[in-house]
């Protein structure tokens, strides 16, 4: 059986947007309307002839509406297999009427949680009858159409009073995803918010509305971007793309890394981050966004080509002019003024993403990584330190400017793939070494980049001279620290905790360096 005429429809919706017009069109097609509570009232107030579900069941609503549709007259009408003789006999014996269309969406559980409602109100917004009807109709999609999304009303009307199997299968899949999402949000609330668990026994993860991407990290891989169901904060996934080509898998990954780092400076002076392959290659603050961008660009101008730019302030025309002097994949900002947008518009392929408010760097949440046979789940690295958290371990005390440079470098190092070494001076990254198998090589690569920048821009000396150097984890040997000494660093910030801390401290003292321990590391794999 492929095409099913709609003779009777059950309508019970929390989201009443468009329901009156939809019901009016169904009535015009000769469909009998059966409804519940508030939905029935809305339809009746609009002048439509509606049969109350209590008339169908012969049983009144009770317990503050908790029990109204959990009845054989409802579920028999939804679940009966029309071409099954035993089912037909049961329907005839008990006076069960077939329901050909169910239009149901559920109590606003997520919105109730997001509103800060009391626990009792949240519990009352756990729908029971709705999901049961949705599942009954979806299971019997060979004979019943189930609509859970108002966006699908038009598809029903387009069938002129009938539904085909292809549509019913599509609607059934959507319906089961709808109830799965709903149950996952409830389970998440019980586990995380109500029970206060960090890692509940079951971890519900639900996402929807995929954007199909051109390909994954490589052209032979397929990819899509999903957004989380339920309440969530702002991020790259919620940014408005003002212009440019479609975002790729790599664009999204790198833009997220750039936004995550620049958010660390959301309350700081104008700041700019340039990211390439998920690693920052230049970070700087400045008097203006243009100044910050130019300083960040000079840190590693080779890597900046084809990179991702993120800033913490509205982009103006002067900054946009500077940013468009080289090829850039994506620019991320809270906003861009009219002059900046006009300048960016000349670069048709450049993607401009506007985020509004930047994310809170101290926000919680989980990081999930897929590995063979399971998932690794950890809390988000939202660790932050201030000068008060530092322990001076060197003979020489650091100056205030050295401490400021050290904290700036440390903030950047948190977002650099380990092993990470970051040199910084005067609010500008001087050299960044990322992702090496040993810390000494990271220190040497960062210093080499600083020397190259000095040669490129004609500086008298690399910016590592007199800089602070941050290491995302402890120096296991003195050789990594000595590489920083060779680069001209005068200040070191590192977690400490190595078996050879004494040896490393002695090397720092011998070189006249100031060194502080954070007691916190920032591995990033």
C-alpha positions, 0 to 999 in steps of 0.5 A: 500500500503506497498512497493513503487517503487522510480521512481522520487527523489527530492534532496535539501540538505544543508549538501552535505556529501555523496549526490553525491554517494547516487544520483549515486546509485539512478540513477543506480536504474533508479531513475529520479533525480530532484534537486535545486540550489547548490545540482543540481550543485554538482550532475551535476559536478559529471556527473549525469543527473539532472532535475532542479526544475525550469524545473519541476515548470516552474517558476524561482527561485527568491528573492535570492532563497527565493522562488523556491520550494514553488509551486504546482508542488512540493507540489502536487507531494509530497502530492498527495494520489496515490490511491485517484481518485480526487488527480490523476485527479488533477495531470493529469489535471495540469501535476503534476508528483509524487515524491516518495522520498524527500531528504532534510536537512535544512539551517545551522541555528544553525551553523550560530548562533554559528559562531557569524554571523550578524543578517541579515545572521542569518535571511537568514539561516531560511529555509522556503521551506525546512521545507515545503517540509519535512512536505509535504513528511512526512505527505504523508509517506504512499506514499513518503519516506522522508530522512533528515539524511544522515545516512539513505541513506543506508536504502534507497539503501538497498530497491533496488529501493523501500521503505516499510511502516515500513521504511517510518513511521520511516523516517516520525517520524524522519523528523517531529522531525527534523523540530520541532528541527529546529523551536525550535532553531529558536524560542529560538534564537528569544526569548533569543538572539534576544529579550533578554528575560530570560523567553520567553512566550514559552520555546522550549526544544528539545533534541535528540540522546537518550541513553537508560539506564539500569533503572532509580533511581530504577530498576522498573523505565525506563530511557534515557539520551538525549543531547540538540539539537543545540549549547551547552557547554561541560559537562558530556553529552559530556565527552568521556567514556574511559572504564567501564560499561554503565553509569546508571541514578544515575551515570550520575546524581552524575557525573554531580554534581561532575563535577559542583563542581570541575569546581568551582576550574578549575583555582585553585591548584589541587583539588578533589571532591568526591560525593555520592548521588549528595552531596559532601562528601569530597573536597580538594585542594593539591600540587598534584591530589593524595594529593587532593584525599587523603585529600578529601577521609579522610573527609568521607571515609565511604561515599566515598566508591562507590562514584564519583571522579572528579578532575580539572587536568590530572590524573597521575599514582600516583593519579590513584593508590590511587583512585583504592584502594577502589571501585569507580563508576566513575572518571571524569577528564579533561584527564588521562595520559597513566600510569593512564589509564593502572591502571584504566584499571585493574578495568574493571567496573570503568567508566572513563570520560574525559571531556577536558576543564572543564565547566565555573562555571559562565556560564548561562543557565536554570535549569528545574524541572518537577512537577505535572502539569508543569515545574519549570524553573530558571536561573542557580545558577552561583552566586560567591563572593570574599573577597571584597563582604563580610561584617564583622558583628562580633566584631572580624575581621577574619584573612586572612587564616580564610577568605580563609577557609570561601570562600572555605567552601562557594564554597562547600556549594553552591553544597550541598543539603540544609540545608547545613553546611560545615566546612573547614580548609586549603583548605580541607573540614572537615565535611559536613552536607547535606539535613537536615530539620533544620540547627542545625542537619546539623551542628551536622552531619558535626561535627560528621563526622569530629570526626569519621574521626579523630578516623579513621585516628588517628588524635589528634583532628577533623579538625573542630577545628579552621575551618571555617563553611559555612551555605548556608542560614542564621541561623534562631536561634543561636542554629545552630551557637552554634553547630558549636561553639561546633565543634570548628569552629572559623569563620562563613560565612553565607548570613545573613538576619534573623529576629534574626541576632542580636541574632546570631551575639551576640552569635558569639561575645560571643564565640569569633567567626569572622563572615561575611555575604555574602548577597547571599544564595545558597539553593539547593533542 
